[in-house]
Amino acid sequence: MNKSLVIVFVKNIKLGRVKTRLAKTIGDFGAFEVYTELVKITEKATAQLDVDKRIYFSNTVVNSQWENTYKTTQRGADLGERMCNAFQEGFDEGYEKIVLIGSDLPDISSTHINNGLKALAQSEVVFGPAEDGGYYLVGMSKMNADIFKNKPWSEPNLLEETLQELQNKAVSVRTLAILNDIDTYEDLIASDFYKSNIKLQEKIQQLND
């Protein structure tokens, strides 16, 4: 068995349920189109990885995505508990290096994910910092459930608070390159992902005319 595992958290792509902050500006249909494109980018990035992968959908498994890959659903009351459970399942099954990513990163690539796995050869924990103060990737070489407990999810001090706690406990940590996810209209129009995707621009323009 490959001792490395990549976990992808995916929201089921349902109208009105994805990218709700973005939808306030470009509408539910526009947000739906953006998230659909972001999931495609994530799928492409993970397809290039020569490690085991597990896809955790928010509600129900979608068989048309990530074909021939292990798929299941997230379990837990909040994001922290859901991530914790996913990691625990991986370690319980014998994986030694596990990284977890979301699915709303326009610039994610297999290189970022591989760098996360490589960092775990020298550290117990790795984070990929997001520009909004959270993180787009978290990885561990052994289970550390405290990372996910009592944290300010979706707040700008999430990563800072988590790093401080790990430092206080003398846990070794590495960080990767900073990336920006797409949460707001400002994030969207500033991204190369949007600037270079003429079809997406046209769709959103049509939806909002």
PyMOL CGO cylinders between C-alpha atoms (Angstrom):
from pymol import cmd
from pymol.cgo import CYLINDER

trace = [
    CYLINDER, 0.00, 0.00, 0.00, 1.10, 3.55, -0.71, 0.3, 1, 1, 1, 1, 1, 1,
    CYLINDER, 1.10, 3.55, -0.71, 1.76, 5.16, 2.68, 0.3, 1, 1, 1, 1, 1, 1,
    CYLINDER, 1.76, 5.16, 2.68, 0.70, 8.65, 1.52, 0.3, 1, 1, 1, 1, 1, 1,
    CYLINDER, 0.70, 8.65, 1.52, -2.88, 9.83, 1.19, 0.3, 1, 1, 1, 1, 1, 1,
    CYLINDER, -2.88, 9.83, 1.19, -4.48, 12.94, -0.27, 0.3, 1, 1, 1, 1, 1, 1,
    CYLINDER, -4.48, 12.94, -0.27, -7.97, 13.83, 0.99, 0.3, 1, 1, 1, 1, 1, 1,
    CYLINDER, -7.97, 13.83, 0.99, -10.13, 16.28, -0.97, 0.3, 1, 1, 1, 1, 1, 1,
    CYLINDER, -10.13, 16.28, -0.97, -13.12, 17.98, 0.66, 0.3, 1, 1, 1, 1, 1, 1,
    CYLINDER, -13.12, 17.98, 0.66, -15.77, 18.86, -1.93, 0.3, 1, 1, 1, 1, 1, 1,
    CYLINDER, -15.77, 18.86, -1.93, -19.08, 20.61, -1.50, 0.3, 1, 1, 1, 1, 1, 1,
    CYLINDER, -19.08, 20.61, -1.50, -21.83, 19.07, -3.53, 0.3, 1, 1, 1, 1, 1, 1,
    CYLINDER, -21.83, 19.07, -3.53, -22.44, 21.48, -6.39, 0.3, 1, 1, 1, 1, 1, 1,
    CYLINDER, -22.44, 21.48, -6.39, -25.98, 22.59, -5.71, 0.3, 1, 1, 1, 1, 1, 1,
    CYLINDER, -25.98, 22.59, -5.71, -27.57, 25.85, -6.74, 0.3, 1, 1, 1, 1, 1, 1,
    CYLINDER, -27.57, 25.85, -6.74, -27.73, 28.22, -3.80, 0.3, 1, 1, 1, 1, 1, 1,
    CYLINDER, -27.73, 28.22, -3.80, -25.47, 26.07, -1.63, 0.3, 1, 1, 1, 1, 1, 1,
    CYLINDER, -25.47, 26.07, -1.63, -21.98, 26.89, -2.92, 0.3, 1, 1, 1, 1, 1, 1,
    CYLINDER, -21.98, 26.89, -2.92, -19.94, 30.10, -2.68, 0.3, 1, 1, 1, 1, 1, 1,
    CYLINDER, -19.94, 30.10, -2.68, -22.73, 31.93, -0.87, 0.3, 1, 1, 1, 1, 1, 1,
    CYLINDER, -22.73, 31.93, -0.87, -20.62, 35.05, -0.20, 0.3, 1, 1, 1, 1, 1, 1,
    CYLINDER, -20.62, 35.05, -0.20, -19.77, 35.27, -3.90, 0.3, 1, 1, 1, 1, 1, 1,
    CYLINDER, -19.77, 35.27, -3.90, -23.42, 34.68, -4.80, 0.3, 1, 1, 1, 1, 1, 1,
    CYLINDER, -23.42, 34.68, -4.80, -24.41, 37.90, -3.03, 0.3, 1, 1, 1, 1, 1, 1,
    CYLINDER, -24.41, 37.90, -3.03, -22.71, 39.78, -5.89, 0.3, 1, 1, 1, 1, 1, 1,
    CYLINDER, -22.71, 39.78, -5.89, -23.03, 37.54, -8.96, 0.3, 1, 1, 1, 1, 1, 1,
    CYLINDER, -23.03, 37.54, -8.96, -26.09, 35.48, -7.99, 0.3, 1, 1, 1, 1, 1, 1,
    CYLINDER, -26.09, 35.48, -7.99, -26.58, 31.80, -7.26, 0.3, 1, 1, 1, 1, 1, 1,
    CYLINDER, -26.58, 31.80, -7.26, -26.21, 30.74, -10.89, 0.3, 1, 1, 1, 1, 1, 1,
    CYLINDER, -26.21, 30.74, -10.89, -22.93, 32.66, -11.23, 0.3, 1, 1, 1, 1, 1, 1,
    CYLINDER, -22.93, 32.66, -11.23, -21.55, 31.17, -8.02, 0.3, 1, 1, 1, 1, 1, 1,
    CYLINDER, -21.55, 31.17, -8.02, -22.58, 27.73, -9.25, 0.3, 1, 1, 1, 1, 1, 1,
    CYLINDER, -22.58, 27.73, -9.25, -20.62, 28.23, -12.48, 0.3, 1, 1, 1, 1, 1, 1,
    CYLINDER, -20.62, 28.23, -12.48, -17.51, 29.47, -10.63, 0.3, 1, 1, 1, 1, 1, 1,
    CYLINDER, -17.51, 29.47, -10.63, -17.47, 26.59, -8.17, 0.3, 1, 1, 1, 1, 1, 1,
    CYLINDER, -17.47, 26.59, -8.17, -18.01, 24.06, -10.96, 0.3, 1, 1, 1, 1, 1, 1,
    CYLINDER, -18.01, 24.06, -10.96, -14.86, 25.38, -12.67, 0.3, 1, 1, 1, 1, 1, 1,
    CYLINDER, -14.86, 25.38, -12.67, -12.87, 25.34, -9.42, 0.3, 1, 1, 1, 1, 1, 1,
    CYLINDER, -12.87, 25.34, -9.42, -13.77, 21.71, -8.77, 0.3, 1, 1, 1, 1, 1, 1,
    CYLINDER, -13.77, 21.71, -8.77, -12.55, 20.83, -12.28, 0.3, 1, 1, 1, 1, 1, 1,
    CYLINDER, -12.55, 20.83, -12.28, -9.19, 22.47, -11.48, 0.3, 1, 1, 1, 1, 1, 1,
    CYLINDER, -9.19, 22.47, -11.48, -8.94, 20.49, -8.24, 0.3, 1, 1, 1, 1, 1, 1,
    CYLINDER, -8.94, 20.49, -8.24, -9.82, 17.26, -10.02, 0.3, 1, 1, 1, 1, 1, 1,
    CYLINDER, -9.82, 17.26, -10.02, -7.14, 17.89, -12.64, 0.3, 1, 1, 1, 1, 1, 1,
    CYLINDER, -7.14, 17.89, -12.64, -4.50, 18.69, -9.99, 0.3, 1, 1, 1, 1, 1, 1,
    CYLINDER, -4.50, 18.69, -9.99, -5.19, 15.52, -8.03, 0.3, 1, 1, 1, 1, 1, 1,
    CYLINDER, -5.19, 15.52, -8.03, -5.34, 13.34, -11.15, 0.3, 1, 1, 1, 1, 1, 1,
    CYLINDER, -5.34, 13.34, -11.15, -1.62, 13.97, -11.64, 0.3, 1, 1, 1, 1, 1, 1,
    CYLINDER, -1.62, 13.97, -11.64, -0.70, 12.60, -8.19, 0.3, 1, 1, 1, 1, 1, 1,
    CYLINDER, -0.70, 12.60, -8.19, 0.80, 9.14, -7.86, 0.3, 1, 1, 1, 1, 1, 1,
    CYLINDER, 0.80, 9.14, -7.86, -0.63, 8.54, -4.39, 0.3, 1, 1, 1, 1, 1, 1,
    CYLINDER, -0.63, 8.54, -4.39, -3.87, 7.24, -2.92, 0.3, 1, 1, 1, 1, 1, 1,
    CYLINDER, -3.87, 7.24, -2.92, -6.77, 9.70, -2.94, 0.3, 1, 1, 1, 1, 1, 1,
    CYLINDER, -6.77, 9.70, -2.94, -10.05, 9.92, -1.07, 0.3, 1, 1, 1, 1, 1, 1,
    CYLINDER, -10.05, 9.92, -1.07, -12.80, 12.33, -2.01, 0.3, 1, 1, 1, 1, 1, 1,
    CYLINDER, -12.80, 12.33, -2.01, -15.12, 13.44, 0.78, 0.3, 1, 1, 1, 1, 1, 1,
    CYLINDER, -15.12, 13.44, 0.78, -18.34, 15.02, -0.49, 0.3, 1, 1, 1, 1, 1, 1,
    CYLINDER, -18.34, 15.02, -0.49, -20.35, 17.28, 1.80, 0.3, 1, 1, 1, 1, 1, 1,
    CYLINDER, -20.35, 17.28, 1.80, -23.65, 15.41, 1.35, 0.3, 1, 1, 1, 1, 1, 1,
    CYLINDER, -23.65, 15.41, 1.35, -23.80, 12.73, -1.29, 0.3, 1, 1, 1, 1, 1, 1,
    CYLINDER, -23.80, 12.73, -1.29, -21.26, 10.96, -3.46, 0.3, 1, 1, 1, 1, 1, 1,
    CYLINDER, -21.26, 10.96, -3.46, -21.16, 12.09, -7.11, 0.3, 1, 1, 1, 1, 1, 1,
    CYLINDER, -21.16, 12.09, -7.11, -20.01, 9.19, -9.27, 0.3, 1, 1, 1, 1, 1, 1,
    CYLINDER, -20.01, 9.19, -9.27, -19.34, 11.33, -12.34, 0.3, 1, 1, 1, 1, 1, 1,
    CYLINDER, -19.34, 11.33, -12.34, -16.51, 13.16, -10.55, 0.3, 1, 1, 1, 1, 1, 1,
    CYLINDER, -16.51, 13.16, -10.55, -13.14, 11.62, -9.66, 0.3, 1, 1, 1, 1, 1, 1,
    CYLINDER, -13.14, 11.62, -9.66, -13.86, 8.39, -11.51, 0.3, 1, 1, 1, 1, 1, 1,
    CYLINDER, -13.86, 8.39, -11.51, -12.09, 5.26, -10.19, 0.3, 1, 1, 1, 1, 1, 1,
    CYLINDER, -12.09, 5.26, -10.19, -11.28, 7.05, -6.90, 0.3, 1, 1, 1, 1, 1, 1,
    CYLINDER, -11.28, 7.05, -6.90, -12.46, 6.20, -3.39, 0.3, 1, 1, 1, 1, 1, 1,
    CYLINDER, -12.46, 6.20, -3.39, -15.40, 8.47, -2.56, 0.3, 1, 1, 1, 1, 1, 1,
    CYLINDER, -15.40, 8.47, -2.56, -17.43, 8.93, 0.60, 0.3, 1, 1, 1, 1, 1, 1,
    CYLINDER, -17.43, 8.93, 0.60, -19.20, 11.66, 2.58, 0.3, 1, 1, 1, 1, 1, 1,
    CYLINDER, -19.20, 11.66, 2.58, -17.98, 13.92, 5.37, 0.3, 1, 1, 1, 1, 1, 1,
    CYLINDER, -17.98, 13.92, 5.37, -19.01, 13.15, 8.95, 0.3, 1, 1, 1, 1, 1, 1,
    CYLINDER, -19.01, 13.15, 8.95, -19.18, 15.67, 11.79, 0.3, 1, 1, 1, 1, 1, 1,
    CYLINDER, -19.18, 15.67, 11.79, -21.00, 18.63, 13.26, 0.3, 1, 1, 1, 1, 1, 1,
    CYLINDER, -21.00, 18.63, 13.26, -18.59, 21.30, 11.98, 0.3, 1, 1, 1, 1, 1, 1,
    CYLINDER, -18.59, 21.30, 11.98, -15.66, 21.62, 9.59, 0.3, 1, 1, 1, 1, 1, 1,
    CYLINDER, -15.66, 21.62, 9.59, -13.11, 20.79, 12.30, 0.3, 1, 1, 1, 1, 1, 1,
    CYLINDER, -13.11, 20.79, 12.30, -14.84, 17.59, 13.30, 0.3, 1, 1, 1, 1, 1, 1,
    CYLINDER, -14.84, 17.59, 13.30, -15.30, 16.54, 9.68, 0.3, 1, 1, 1, 1, 1, 1,
    CYLINDER, -15.30, 16.54, 9.68, -11.60, 17.05, 8.90, 0.3, 1, 1, 1, 1, 1, 1,
    CYLINDER, -11.60, 17.05, 8.90, -10.56, 15.33, 12.11, 0.3, 1, 1, 1, 1, 1, 1,
    CYLINDER, -10.56, 15.33, 12.11, -12.67, 12.28, 11.30, 0.3, 1, 1, 1, 1, 1, 1,
    CYLINDER, -12.67, 12.28, 11.30, -11.24, 12.06, 7.78, 0.3, 1, 1, 1, 1, 1, 1,
    CYLINDER, -11.24, 12.06, 7.78, -7.66, 12.16, 9.06, 0.3, 1, 1, 1, 1, 1, 1,
    CYLINDER, -7.66, 12.16, 9.06, -8.41, 9.61, 11.79, 0.3, 1, 1, 1, 1, 1, 1,
    CYLINDER, -8.41, 9.61, 11.79, -9.84, 7.19, 9.24, 0.3, 1, 1, 1, 1, 1, 1,
    CYLINDER, -9.84, 7.19, 9.24, -6.69, 7.53, 7.14, 0.3, 1, 1, 1, 1, 1, 1,
    CYLINDER, -6.69, 7.53, 7.14, -4.29, 6.93, 10.03, 0.3, 1, 1, 1, 1, 1, 1,
    CYLINDER, -4.29, 6.93, 10.03, -6.41, 4.03, 11.32, 0.3, 1, 1, 1, 1, 1, 1,
    CYLINDER, -6.41, 4.03, 11.32, -5.96, 2.36, 7.93, 0.3, 1, 1, 1, 1, 1, 1,
    CYLINDER, -5.96, 2.36, 7.93, -2.17, 2.64, 8.01, 0.3, 1, 1, 1, 1, 1, 1,
    CYLINDER, -2.17, 2.64, 8.01, -1.35, 5.81, 6.08, 0.3, 1, 1, 1, 1, 1, 1,
    CYLINDER, -1.35, 5.81, 6.08, 1.72, 7.62, 7.39, 0.3, 1, 1, 1, 1, 1, 1,
    CYLINDER, 1.72, 7.62, 7.39, 1.51, 10.96, 5.58, 0.3, 1, 1, 1, 1, 1, 1,
    CYLINDER, 1.51, 10.96, 5.58, -1.85, 12.57, 4.93, 0.3, 1, 1, 1, 1, 1, 1,
    CYLINDER, -1.85, 12.57, 4.93, -2.73, 15.95, 3.42, 0.3, 1, 1, 1, 1, 1, 1,
    CYLINDER, -2.73, 15.95, 3.42, -6.20, 17.42, 3.02, 0.3, 1, 1, 1, 1, 1, 1,
    CYLINDER, -6.20, 17.42, 3.02, -7.21, 20.16, 0.60, 0.3, 1, 1, 1, 1, 1, 1,
    CYLINDER, -7.21, 20.16, 0.60, -10.40, 21.99, -0.25, 0.3, 1, 1, 1, 1, 1, 1,
    CYLINDER, -10.40, 21.99, -0.25, -11.78, 22.42, -3.75, 0.3, 1, 1, 1, 1, 1, 1,
    CYLINDER, -11.78, 22.42, -3.75, -12.06, 26.18, -4.30, 0.3, 1, 1, 1, 1, 1, 1,
    CYLINDER, -12.06, 26.18, -4.30, -8.47, 27.08, -5.19, 0.3, 1, 1, 1, 1, 1, 1,
    CYLINDER, -8.47, 27.08, -5.19, -7.93, 28.45, -8.71, 0.3, 1, 1, 1, 1, 1, 1,
    CYLINDER, -7.93, 28.45, -8.71, -4.15, 28.08, -8.52, 0.3, 1, 1, 1, 1, 1, 1,
    CYLINDER, -4.15, 28.08, -8.52, -3.85, 24.67, -6.85, 0.3, 1, 1, 1, 1, 1, 1,
    CYLINDER, -3.85, 24.67, -6.85, -1.55, 22.21, -8.63, 0.3, 1, 1, 1, 1, 1, 1,
    CYLINDER, -1.55, 22.21, -8.63, -0.11, 18.77, -8.04, 0.3, 1, 1, 1, 1, 1, 1,
    CYLINDER, -0.11, 18.77, -8.04, 3.15, 20.53, -7.09, 0.3, 1, 1, 1, 1, 1, 1,
    CYLINDER, 3.15, 20.53, -7.09, 1.56, 22.24, -4.08, 0.3, 1, 1, 1, 1, 1, 1,
    CYLINDER, 1.56, 22.24, -4.08, 0.08, 18.96, -2.89, 0.3, 1, 1, 1, 1, 1, 1,
    CYLINDER, 0.08, 18.96, -2.89, 3.32, 17.01, -3.41, 0.3, 1, 1, 1, 1, 1, 1,
    CYLINDER, 3.32, 17.01, -3.41, 5.22, 19.73, -1.54, 0.3, 1, 1, 1, 1, 1, 1,
    CYLINDER, 5.22, 19.73, -1.54, 2.84, 19.21, 1.36, 0.3, 1, 1, 1, 1, 1, 1,
    CYLINDER, 2.84, 19.21, 1.36, 3.56, 15.49, 1.43, 0.3, 1, 1, 1, 1, 1, 1,
    CYLINDER, 3.56, 15.49, 1.43, 7.32, 16.09, 1.16, 0.3, 1, 1, 1, 1, 1, 1,
    CYLINDER, 7.32, 16.09, 1.16, 7.22, 18.54, 4.08, 0.3, 1, 1, 1, 1, 1, 1,
    CYLINDER, 7.22, 18.54, 4.08, 5.87, 15.77, 6.29, 0.3, 1, 1, 1, 1, 1, 1,
    CYLINDER, 5.87, 15.77, 6.29, 9.19, 13.94, 6.01, 0.3, 1, 1, 1, 1, 1, 1,
    CYLINDER, 9.19, 13.94, 6.01, 10.68, 16.67, 8.25, 0.3, 1, 1, 1, 1, 1, 1,
    CYLINDER, 10.68, 16.67, 8.25, 7.69, 17.88, 10.28, 0.3, 1, 1, 1, 1, 1, 1,
    CYLINDER, 7.69, 17.88, 10.28, 4.62, 16.58, 12.06, 0.3, 1, 1, 1, 1, 1, 1,
    CYLINDER, 4.62, 16.58, 12.06, 2.28, 19.17, 10.54, 0.3, 1, 1, 1, 1, 1, 1,
    CYLINDER, 2.28, 19.17, 10.54, 2.17, 21.21, 7.33, 0.3, 1, 1, 1, 1, 1, 1,
    CYLINDER, 2.17, 21.21, 7.33, -0.11, 24.07, 6.29, 0.3, 1, 1, 1, 1, 1, 1,
    CYLINDER, -0.11, 24.07, 6.29, -0.73, 25.78, 2.98, 0.3, 1, 1, 1, 1, 1, 1,
    CYLINDER, -0.73, 25.78, 2.98, -1.65, 29.34, 4.08, 0.3, 1, 1, 1, 1, 1, 1,
    CYLINDER, -1.65, 29.34, 4.08, -4.50, 31.14, 2.36, 0.3, 1, 1, 1, 1, 1, 1,
    CYLINDER, -4.50, 31.14, 2.36, -4.44, 34.90, 1.88, 0.3, 1, 1, 1, 1, 1, 1,
    CYLINDER, -4.44, 34.90, 1.88, -7.56, 35.32, 4.02, 0.3, 1, 1, 1, 1, 1, 1,
    CYLINDER, -7.56, 35.32, 4.02, -5.81, 34.00, 7.15, 0.3, 1, 1, 1, 1, 1, 1,
    CYLINDER, -5.81, 34.00, 7.15, -7.03, 30.44, 6.89, 0.3, 1, 1, 1, 1, 1, 1,
    CYLINDER, -7.03, 30.44, 6.89, -5.39, 27.54, 5.10, 0.3, 1, 1, 1, 1, 1, 1,
    CYLINDER, -5.39, 27.54, 5.10, -6.01, 25.64, 1.87, 0.3, 1, 1, 1, 1, 1, 1,
    CYLINDER, -6.01, 25.64, 1.87, -4.01, 22.57, 2.85, 0.3, 1, 1, 1, 1, 1, 1,
    CYLINDER, -4.01, 22.57, 2.85, -3.34, 20.81, 6.13, 0.3, 1, 1, 1, 1, 1, 1,
    CYLINDER, -3.34, 20.81, 6.13, -1.22, 17.71, 6.52, 0.3, 1, 1, 1, 1, 1, 1,
    CYLINDER, -1.22, 17.71, 6.52, 0.02, 15.47, 9.31, 0.3, 1, 1, 1, 1, 1, 1,
    CYLINDER, 0.02, 15.47, 9.31, 2.51, 12.65, 9.76, 0.3, 1, 1, 1, 1, 1, 1,
    CYLINDER, 2.51, 12.65, 9.76, 0.71, 11.54, 12.92, 0.3, 1, 1, 1, 1, 1, 1,
    CYLINDER, 0.71, 11.54, 12.92, -2.70, 12.30, 14.34, 0.3, 1, 1, 1, 1, 1, 1,
    CYLINDER, -2.70, 12.30, 14.34, -3.09, 15.62, 16.15, 0.3, 1, 1, 1, 1, 1, 1,
    CYLINDER, -3.09, 15.62, 16.15, -6.80, 16.14, 16.80, 0.3, 1, 1, 1, 1, 1, 1,
    CYLINDER, -6.80, 16.14, 16.80, -6.27, 19.41, 18.69, 0.3, 1, 1, 1, 1, 1, 1,
    CYLINDER, -6.27, 19.41, 18.69, -5.65, 21.20, 15.37, 0.3, 1, 1, 1, 1, 1, 1,
    CYLINDER, -5.65, 21.20, 15.37, -9.37, 20.92, 14.70, 0.3, 1, 1, 1, 1, 1, 1,
    CYLINDER, -9.37, 20.92, 14.70, -10.85, 21.62, 18.11, 0.3, 1, 1, 1, 1, 1, 1,
    CYLINDER, -10.85, 21.62, 18.11, -12.21, 25.00, 19.28, 0.3, 1, 1, 1, 1, 1, 1,
    CYLINDER, -12.21, 25.00, 19.28, -10.88, 26.95, 16.31, 0.3, 1, 1, 1, 1, 1, 1,
    CYLINDER, -10.88, 26.95, 16.31, -12.23, 30.20, 14.77, 0.3, 1, 1, 1, 1, 1, 1,
    CYLINDER, -12.23, 30.20, 14.77, -13.37, 28.71, 11.44, 0.3, 1, 1, 1, 1, 1, 1,
    CYLINDER, -13.37, 28.71, 11.44, -13.76, 31.23, 8.61, 0.3, 1, 1, 1, 1, 1, 1,
    CYLINDER, -13.76, 31.23, 8.61, -12.06, 33.93, 10.70, 0.3, 1, 1, 1, 1, 1, 1,
    CYLINDER, -12.06, 33.93, 10.70, -8.86, 35.76, 9.61, 0.3, 1, 1, 1, 1, 1, 1,
    CYLINDER, -8.86, 35.76, 9.61, -6.92, 34.54, 12.67, 0.3, 1, 1, 1, 1, 1, 1,
    CYLINDER, -6.92, 34.54, 12.67, -7.51, 30.82, 12.10, 0.3, 1, 1, 1, 1, 1, 1,
    CYLINDER, -7.51, 30.82, 12.10, -4.03, 29.86, 10.93, 0.3, 1, 1, 1, 1, 1, 1,
    CYLINDER, -4.03, 29.86, 10.93, -2.26, 32.27, 13.29, 0.3, 1, 1, 1, 1, 1, 1,
    CYLINDER, -2.26, 32.27, 13.29, -4.09, 30.84, 16.30, 0.3, 1, 1, 1, 1, 1, 1,
    CYLINDER, -4.09, 30.84, 16.30, -3.50, 27.27, 15.19, 0.3, 1, 1, 1, 1, 1, 1,
    CYLINDER, -3.50, 27.27, 15.19, 0.23, 27.85, 14.62, 0.3, 1, 1, 1, 1, 1, 1,
    CYLINDER, 0.23, 27.85, 14.62, 0.57, 29.50, 18.03, 0.3, 1, 1, 1, 1, 1, 1,
    CYLINDER, 0.57, 29.50, 18.03, -1.04, 26.55, 19.74, 0.3, 1, 1, 1, 1, 1, 1,
    CYLINDER, -1.04, 26.55, 19.74, 1.26, 24.09, 17.96, 0.3, 1, 1, 1, 1, 1, 1,
    CYLINDER, 1.26, 24.09, 17.96, 4.32, 26.17, 18.83, 0.3, 1, 1, 1, 1, 1, 1,
    CYLINDER, 4.32, 26.17, 18.83, 3.29, 26.16, 22.49, 0.3, 1, 1, 1, 1, 1, 1,
    CYLINDER, 3.29, 26.16, 22.49, 3.16, 22.37, 22.33, 0.3, 1, 1, 1, 1, 1, 1,
    CYLINDER, 3.16, 22.37, 22.33, 6.53, 22.14, 20.54, 0.3, 1, 1, 1, 1, 1, 1,
    CYLINDER, 6.53, 22.14, 20.54, 4.97, 20.48, 17.48, 0.3, 1, 1, 1, 1, 1, 1,
    CYLINDER, 4.97, 20.48, 17.48, 7.12, 20.78, 14.35, 0.3, 1, 1, 1, 1, 1, 1,
    CYLINDER, 7.12, 20.78, 14.35, 5.37, 22.68, 11.55, 0.3, 1, 1, 1, 1, 1, 1,
    CYLINDER, 5.37, 22.68, 11.55, 6.17, 23.71, 7.98, 0.3, 1, 1, 1, 1, 1, 1,
    CYLINDER, 6.17, 23.71, 7.98, 4.25, 26.09, 5.75, 0.3, 1, 1, 1, 1, 1, 1,
    CYLINDER, 4.25, 26.09, 5.75, 3.92, 26.17, 1.97, 0.3, 1, 1, 1, 1, 1, 1,
    CYLINDER, 3.92, 26.17, 1.97, 3.38, 28.95, -0.57, 0.3, 1, 1, 1, 1, 1, 1,
    CYLINDER, 3.38, 28.95, -0.57, 0.42, 31.28, 0.08, 0.3, 1, 1, 1, 1, 1, 1,
    CYLINDER, 0.42, 31.28, 0.08, -2.56, 30.87, -2.25, 0.3, 1, 1, 1, 1, 1, 1,
    CYLINDER, -2.56, 30.87, -2.25, -5.85, 32.69, -2.53, 0.3, 1, 1, 1, 1, 1, 1,
    CYLINDER, -5.85, 32.69, -2.53, -9.21, 30.98, -2.62, 0.3, 1, 1, 1, 1, 1, 1,
    CYLINDER, -9.21, 30.98, -2.62, -12.32, 32.48, -4.20, 0.3, 1, 1, 1, 1, 1, 1,
    CYLINDER, -12.32, 32.48, -4.20, -14.80, 33.62, -1.58, 0.3, 1, 1, 1, 1, 1, 1,
    CYLINDER, -14.80, 33.62, -1.58, -15.86, 37.09, -2.74, 0.3, 1, 1, 1, 1, 1, 1,
    CYLINDER, -15.86, 37.09, -2.74, -16.38, 38.98, -5.98, 0.3, 1, 1, 1, 1, 1, 1,
    CYLINDER, -16.38, 38.98, -5.98, -13.14, 40.87, -5.30, 0.3, 1, 1, 1, 1, 1, 1,
    CYLINDER, -13.14, 40.87, -5.30, -11.28, 37.54, -5.04, 0.3, 1, 1, 1, 1, 1, 1,
    CYLINDER, -11.28, 37.54, -5.04, -12.83, 36.41, -8.30, 0.3, 1, 1, 1, 1, 1, 1,
    CYLINDER, -12.83, 36.41, -8.30, -12.07, 39.41, -10.50, 0.3, 1, 1, 1, 1, 1, 1,
    CYLINDER, -12.07, 39.41, -10.50, -8.52, 39.70, -9.13, 0.3, 1, 1, 1, 1, 1, 1,
    CYLINDER, -8.52, 39.70, -9.13, -7.68, 36.09, -10.02, 0.3, 1, 1, 1, 1, 1, 1,
    CYLINDER, -7.68, 36.09, -10.02, -5.84, 34.96, -13.14, 0.3, 1, 1, 1, 1, 1, 1,
    CYLINDER, -5.84, 34.96, -13.14, -8.28, 32.05, -13.17, 0.3, 1, 1, 1, 1, 1, 1,
    CYLINDER, -8.28, 32.05, -13.17, -11.13, 34.44, -13.96, 0.3, 1, 1, 1, 1, 1, 1,
    CYLINDER, -11.13, 34.44, -13.96, -9.17, 36.84, -16.16, 0.3, 1, 1, 1, 1, 1, 1,
    CYLINDER, -9.17, 36.84, -16.16, -8.07, 33.99, -18.43, 0.3, 1, 1, 1, 1, 1, 1,
    CYLINDER, -8.07, 33.99, -18.43, -11.44, 32.20, -18.57, 0.3, 1, 1, 1, 1, 1, 1,
    CYLINDER, -11.44, 32.20, -18.57, -13.39, 34.12, -21.21, 0.3, 1, 1, 1, 1, 1, 1,
    CYLINDER, -13.39, 34.12, -21.21, -16.21, 31.56, -21.30, 0.3, 1, 1, 1, 1, 1, 1,
    CYLINDER, -16.21, 31.56, -21.30, -16.78, 31.93, -17.57, 0.3, 1, 1, 1, 1, 1, 1,
    CYLINDER, -16.78, 31.93, -17.57, -16.75, 35.73, -17.84, 0.3, 1, 1, 1, 1, 1, 1,
    CYLINDER, -16.75, 35.73, -17.84, -19.33, 35.58, -20.63, 0.3, 1, 1, 1, 1, 1, 1,
    CYLINDER, -19.33, 35.58, -20.63, -21.58, 33.21, -18.65, 0.3, 1, 1, 1, 1, 1, 1,
    CYLINDER, -21.58, 33.21, -18.65, -21.54, 35.44, -15.60, 0.3, 1, 1, 1, 1, 1, 1,
    CYLINDER, -21.54, 35.44, -15.60, -22.14, 38.52, -17.74, 0.3, 1, 1, 1, 1, 1, 1,
    CYLINDER, -22.14, 38.52, -17.74, -25.15, 36.88, -19.39, 0.3, 1, 1, 1, 1, 1, 1,
    CYLINDER, -25.15, 36.88, -19.39, -26.55, 35.77, -16.05, 0.3, 1, 1, 1, 1, 1, 1,
    CYLINDER, -26.55, 35.77, -16.05, -26.33, 39.28, -14.67, 0.3, 1, 1, 1, 1, 1, 1,
    CYLINDER, -26.33, 39.28, -14.67, -27.49, 41.30, -17.66, 0.3, 1, 1, 1, 1, 1, 1,
]
cmd.load_cgo(trace, "trace")
